[in-house]
Amino acid sequence: MAKIGHGALGRVGQGRGPVFGALALRLRAALSAAYEKESALRRPFLWTPVAAGAGALLYFAAEHEPSLPVALALFALLAFGAWRTRANPRFHLPLLLLACVCGGFFSAVWRAARVDAPIVPRTGVGQLTGYVEELDLRRGGARFVLRVASAEGLPGDAAPTRVRLTTRGEPDFKAGDFIALKARLLPPAHASLPGSYDFARDAYFMGIGAVGSALGRIETMPPPDPAPVSLRFGAAIDRARNALALRVYNALEGDVGAIAAAMVTGKRDFLSENAKELIRRAGIFHIVTISGVQMSLVAGIFFVGLRRILSLSQTLALHYPIKKWAAALAIVGAAVYDIFTGSRVGTERALVMTLAMLLAVLLDRAAFSMRNLAWAAFFVVMFEPEALLGASFQLSFAAVAALIAVYEAKADVRNLDRERAGDVSVLSPRPAQEYWLARLKRGLLLGPGAALFATFCATSATASFMANDFHEISPYVLVGNPLTLAIIEFFAVPAALLGAALYPLGLDGLVWSYLGLGIDLVVAIAKLIGSAPGASLPVKSFAPWAIFLLALAMLFMVLWRSWTLRAFALPLALLGLLGASSGPGFDLAVAPSGESAAVRLPEGGLALLGSKPGAFAAEQWLRADADSRAPGDARGGVSCDSYGCVARAIDGRFVVLVEKRAALIEDCAKAAIVVTPLYAPSGCDAPVVIDRRKLEETGAVALRLKPSGVEWSTGRSRGEDRPWSKPPPGHKIFTPPPEPNAGGDGEAADFEE
């Protein structure tokens, strides 16, 4: 045995060692050379906002609210360490990235502390007075945000800062008015499925402490005190937006008018559900949002147009910096456009990028587009870190980053062409492999299909976010996007600027007719795409970690310039796709209120329980299960009466949703799983009971029914205590109940009787 090491096996081992060692050295040398190249291009800086965003996401993953002083101290300590080690790259870069992580974390903690406001603990009716901050008109009523001045009769004597209310009929008040009303209020809704969209969190950061509806007459009265200047300014902008939106909608009528009003002012509430579904299936819903495309076009129109106008004067053109004047005026125009259209995340990102480029013109400096995007990301993380969790931020930044990466690749190809032409001003040594790679790029980047290739890259960058956020993919977006963007460029933006300028003069009618022609084309394209087979492919919910790996893969592709480092995107993407295809799934989902649920039938599909299942919750459940049915079509296989609903689950056991207390005792004795918005009696013998008391602790619940028992997933984690998700008074840490082996035969006989 002692001689084995000198035999054949020993020689094989000795041969492999040098081979693997040589490969490791070559890989290390390649990575080192690639990083040196990236450092020369100052690309590592682009990862600092990624680190800051990661810190903000860590805040949202915390189970209880972090300490603001501790977060600040940790950020200051690491920032100081990064500053002191700036001459030593080995220590400076890790400390800088950690400082950015802590900076993003502190920014989120600070943001939560700034917007902290009371939240209504439960449903109730109260008397409110306050200022109308924002009013969104609808076809059958309106929705408005009220800044509360006084509140009486609300549960727990809560006095929320803002409430969002709906009213039927045409409102006889406008933004800026001081009103008094009676309203039915309830807390903002939490996620209807663990890990899904949480409106309560978004409402907290918007300062909204309750939602509901107005009851009876709404009276307008003189305010007790003058409104703050900021409120009066915002209300004036909102009144102007509503007036223009109404003018556009009435000029074109129907869904065409609704789409036009949304394109011009950002007001989307005139859209019908059919119109929303049509453009969603076509993958072009972004046309009814004020996106970065519009912002960039507006800034470009201001800059180029004003520069052309100023150049008409020979004196100004020859003796004054009219280019800088045009840039300064374009900055003002872009900022005004952002304010007037509601200042969403997409327009804020585009505004920061546009301002960076225009400021570069003012300061006689070159503008680096990817760096501008990094500064825009820093801006969002600093002032609105909650936006990182939203689809608007994710889709907007991913698409723009991909387009900039394509633009940079085009610049590389053009530089190579100049070198071949003998332009010594751009000569630089290039390895042979990069030369031939650039030659291969030329056909895609500069050929006739360059626009389609750029669209493909942007679509690929956003596909994972689209699938994760909306549970669907639109394959024909490659066709729809270039066409709709062309319509936005030639119809929407010019019409919006010209029509808004002519509206006060009453000469805007022809402009809206011109815009209507473009929207007719959009609707025709949307109908064509939406009716095509496979226009919208449903996607099941991802594993929680999958989207992070897919996002990291996208970042490796767009932020690095070297293919040696970009190659790491492949394993990251493969692992992410593995997680995307192995989501947790569920066999029973229960809304946080307990008033509705979705159960998987023996046939494999979902069915909705409850006399009036919430449309939003039902849609979330069906989408997460890759079920394209409308909520109204998912009621088969369920028996309902005035007391509740019952259905047989996929494993044969019966699930009952009880809506009246009189049925609780009987159903607790017969059903395997009892769901109710009521407090179940302590003697309920059902193996699994999900009642109001349990849901107050867990939030939304998703169950996997297995032969060995029930696997629980809850919307609230154990011990969770966040400002938007407070634990109930006297709460206990949730522990799933023991699960006996509940069969279905005896229960089936009971219910069939």
Secondary structure, 3 states (H helix, E strand, C coil): CCCHHHCHHHHHHHHHHHHHHHHHHHHHHHHHHHHHHHHHCCCHHHHHHHHHHHHHHHHHHCCECCCHHHHHHHHHHHHHHHHHCCCCHHHHHHHHHHHHHHHHHHHHHHHHHHHCCCCCCCCEEEEEEEEEEEEEEECCEEEEEEEEEEEECCHHHCCCCEEEEEECCCCCCCCCCEEEEEEEEECCCCCCCCCCCCHHHHHHHCCEEEEEEEEEEEEECCCCCCCCHHHHHHHHHHHHHHHHHHHHHHHHCHHHHHHHHHHHHCCCCCCCHHHHHHHHHCCCHHHHCCCHHHHHHHHHHHHHHHHHHHHCCHHHHHHCCHHHHHHHHHHHHHHHHHHHCCCCHHHHHHHHHHHHHHHHHHCCCCCCHHHHHHHHHHHHHHHCHHHHHCHHHHHHHHHHHHHHHHHHHHHHHHHHHHHHCCCHHHCCCCCHHHHHHHHHHHHHHHCCCHHHHHHHHHHHHHHHHHHHHHCEECCCHHHHHHHHHHHHHHHHHHHHHHHHHHHHHCCCHHHHHHHHHHHHHHHHHHHHHHCCCCCCEECECCCCCHHHHHHHHHHHHHHCCCHHHHCCHHHHHHHHHHHHCCCCCCCEEECCCCCCEEEECCCCCEEEECCCCCHHHHHHHHHHECCCCCHHHCCCCCEEECCEEEEECCCCCEEEEECCHHHHHHHHHHCCEEECCCCCCCCCCCCEEECHHHHHHHCCEEEEEECCEEEEEECCCCCCEECCECCCCCCCCCCCCCCCCCCCHHHHHHHHC
